Amino acid sequence: MEGWATEKVGVAVVGVGFVGGSAHTPSFKKIPGSELVALCARTERRVKQLSEKYGVKYYLDYEELLEDPGVDAVVLAVPTPSHFDYAMKAIRKGKHVLCEMPLAPTVEESAEMAEAARKAGVVLMPVLNFRFTPAYVKAKEMIGSGAIGAPIAVHYREFIPVMSLAEQWPAGSWAWDVEKSGGYPDFTLAVWSLDMLPWMLGSEIEKAEWMSNYRKFEEYGGILGYNTMGVLKFSNGIVGSVHLSASVNKSASTTRLEVYGDNANVLHVVWNNKIVLYGPGESPQEFDVQVSGTRVWGHRQIDEHFVGCVLGKEEPQVTAEDAIKAIRAAKKIVK
Ligand SMILES: NC(=O)c1ccc[n+]([C@@H]2O[C@H](COP(=O)([O-])OP(=O)(O)OC[C@H]3O[C@@H](n4cnc5c(N)ncnc54)[C@H](O)[C@@H]3O)[C@@H](O)[C@H]2O)c1
């Protein structure tokens, strides 16, 4: 392949909802080495306006999109129930696939997708964007350089406002179809942290046990606000807990990672913009890791990395096998 300036990956974003429309579409418009050539959705509702905004064509028929010779790669940001079918169709056409998570509702289908991509010689990359989130990248670097000695315990909590969940995935939408989506939103949303934690700690999840309490919120269309808690054991002995919640007000919404070290130091990642190191001194040290736009949660960075991998300039840092491990651990939530 030639250099970035002459060789471009033609990308189509399929599904322009929450993540496709707001994260991947603006990202791919700016990535060197790629050209956003098309968008695709089922109805004109959002895609028409986005295609005008970004100056690209749009398709309402995915099969037609796959016939477009300008499309080298698809970004599958459609609801999870369509991932398997859409990915397999793209792979059969020799297109590279950046697929939203969970890759598929089951471990078996995810493995089949991985095998098909391997045989076809195309890149199948899961959007495990937490590995590219600046706050987590910095925390991993600090842990790697000995800031807390060796990690011995971890807490992770992710509190999503119940009203925001109801807005994004209203009752009756695909995200609540356990059969087709693999589980409730607690399953869907667990996969990013269940991939991030082993990556952060350099150790695999050996054991995961979960308990959930679902509360029906009639005032938000009857969605099930969840409190799902997991206890984890990692292969190197680290113990951990995960609390996934979607039953709180916006004022209580947060994400927090706490890692405890064997030198008594503790590192917190607060939301996506602050790291606090609790060392031996009187006051903790704070680090500002604020970035802006679609880089905040790592979408732009993983999109860039995908392009680098398709161009053969980079080795995948995140693979379908990583996705499968996270899905396997999250599946235990689903009773
Ligand atoms: N990486 C992340 O940060 C992140 C965040 C949220 C969701 N997700 C994942 O992204 C995927 C999509 O979630 P979302 O919340 O953006 O969904 P959404 O419901 O907001 O949007 C889905 C989009 O896909 C389109 N669509 C639906 N069915 C289609 C079909 N058969 N063909 C073509 N287009 C179709 C819809 O028109 C819409 O544009 C899910 O797998 C979800 O788990 C990832």
The ligand as an SDF file (V2000), in Angstrom:
LIG
                    3D

 44 48  0  0  0  0  0  0  0  0999 V2000
  -19.4080    2.1300   21.7000 N   0  0  0  0  0  0  0  0  0  0  0  0
  -20.3070    2.8090   22.3610 C   0  0  0  0  0  0  0  0  0  0  0  0
  -19.9910    3.7590   23.0970 O   0  0  0  0  0  0  0  0  0  0  0  0
  -21.7560    2.4730   22.2510 C   0  0  0  0  0  0  0  0  0  0  0  0
  -22.7150    3.2450   22.8870 C   0  0  0  0  0  0  0  0  0  0  0  0
  -24.0580    2.9210   22.7270 C   0  0  0  0  0  0  0  0  0  0  0  0
  -24.4400    1.8550   21.9480 C   0  0  0  0  0  0  0  0  0  0  0  0
  -23.4930    1.0840   21.3600 N   0  0  0  0  0  0  0  0  0  0  0  0
  -23.8580   -0.0670   20.5130 C   0  0  0  0  0  0  0  0  0  0  0  0
  -24.1380    0.4350   19.2130 O   0  0  0  0  0  0  0  0  0  0  0  0
  -25.2040   -0.2920   18.6060 C   0  0  0  0  0  0  0  0  0  0  0  0
  -26.3070    0.6880   18.2230 C   0  0  0  0  0  0  0  0  0  0  0  0
  -26.7910    1.3000   19.4020 O   0  0  0  0  0  0  0  0  0  0  0  0
  -27.4760    2.7470   19.3700 P   0  0  0  0  0  0  0  0  0  0  0  0
  -27.7940    3.0910   20.7820 O   0  0  0  0  0  0  0  0  0  0  0  0
  -26.6710    3.7010   18.5730 O   0  0  0  0  0  0  0  0  0  0  0  0
  -28.8260    2.3920   18.5900 O   0  0  0  0  0  0  0  0  0  0  0  0
  -29.9600    3.3380   18.0990 P   0  0  0  0  0  0  0  0  0  0  0  0
  -31.2180    2.5830   18.2580 O   0  0  0  0  0  0  0  0  0  0  0  0
  -29.8250    4.7070   18.7040 O   0  0  0  0  0  0  0  0  0  0  0  0
  -29.6410    3.5390   16.5450 O   0  0  0  0  0  0  0  0  0  0  0  0
  -29.6640    2.5060   15.6350 C   0  0  0  0  0  0  0  0  0  0  0  0
  -29.5390    3.0460   14.2120 C   0  0  0  0  0  0  0  0  0  0  0  0
  -29.5440    1.9490   13.3170 O   0  0  0  0  0  0  0  0  0  0  0  0
  -30.5630    2.1360   12.3370 C   0  0  0  0  0  0  0  0  0  0  0  0
  -31.0800    0.8160   12.0100 N   0  0  0  0  0  0  0  0  0  0  0  0
  -31.8420    0.0180   12.7750 C   0  0  0  0  0  0  0  0  0  0  0  0
  -32.0610   -1.1500   12.1610 N   0  0  0  0  0  0  0  0  0  0  0  0
  -31.4200   -1.0650   10.9740 C   0  0  0  0  0  0  0  0  0  0  0  0
  -31.3010   -1.9260    9.8830 C   0  0  0  0  0  0  0  0  0  0  0  0
  -31.8450   -3.1610    9.9260 N   0  0  0  0  0  0  0  0  0  0  0  0
  -30.5760   -1.4940    8.8060 N   0  0  0  0  0  0  0  0  0  0  0  0
  -29.9970   -0.2770    8.7760 C   0  0  0  0  0  0  0  0  0  0  0  0
  -30.0690    0.5810    9.8030 N   0  0  0  0  0  0  0  0  0  0  0  0
  -30.7950    0.1930   10.8780 C   0  0  0  0  0  0  0  0  0  0  0  0
  -31.5800    3.0430   12.9540 C   0  0  0  0  0  0  0  0  0  0  0  0
  -32.2820    3.7370   11.9430 O   0  0  0  0  0  0  0  0  0  0  0  0
  -30.6500    3.9770   13.7570 C   0  0  0  0  0  0  0  0  0  0  0  0
  -30.1060    4.9450   12.8920 O   0  0  0  0  0  0  0  0  0  0  0  0
  -25.6160   -1.3460   19.6250 C   0  0  0  0  0  0  0  0  0  0  0  0
  -24.9870   -2.5620   19.3430 O   0  0  0  0  0  0  0  0  0  0  0  0
  -25.1090   -0.7950   20.9490 C   0  0  0  0  0  0  0  0  0  0  0  0
  -24.8200   -1.8210   21.8770 O   0  0  0  0  0  0  0  0  0  0  0  0
  -22.1850    1.3950   21.4790 C   0  0  0  0  0  0  0  0  0  0  0  0
  1  2  1  0
  2  3  2  0
  2  4  1  0
  4  5  1  0
  4 44  2  0
  5  6  2  0
  6  7  1  0
  7  8  2  0
  8  9  1  0
  8 44  1  0
  9 10  1  0
  9 42  1  0
 10 11  1  0
 11 12  1  0
 11 40  1  0
 12 13  1  0
 13 14  1  0
 14 15  2  0
 14 16  1  0
 14 17  1  0
 17 18  1  0
 18 19  2  0
 18 20  1  0
 18 21  1  0
 21 22  1  0
 22 23  1  0
 23 24  1  0
 23 38  1  0
 24 25  1  0
 25 26  1  0
 25 36  1  0
 26 27  1  0
 26 35  1  0
 27 28  2  0
 28 29  1  0
 29 30  1  0
 29 35  2  0
 30 31  1  0
 30 32  2  0
 32 33  1  0
 33 34  2  0
 34 35  1  0
 36 37  1  0
 36 38  1  0
 38 39  1  0
 40 41  1  0
 40 42  1  0
 42 43  1  0
M  CHG  2   8   1  16  -1
M  END
$$$$
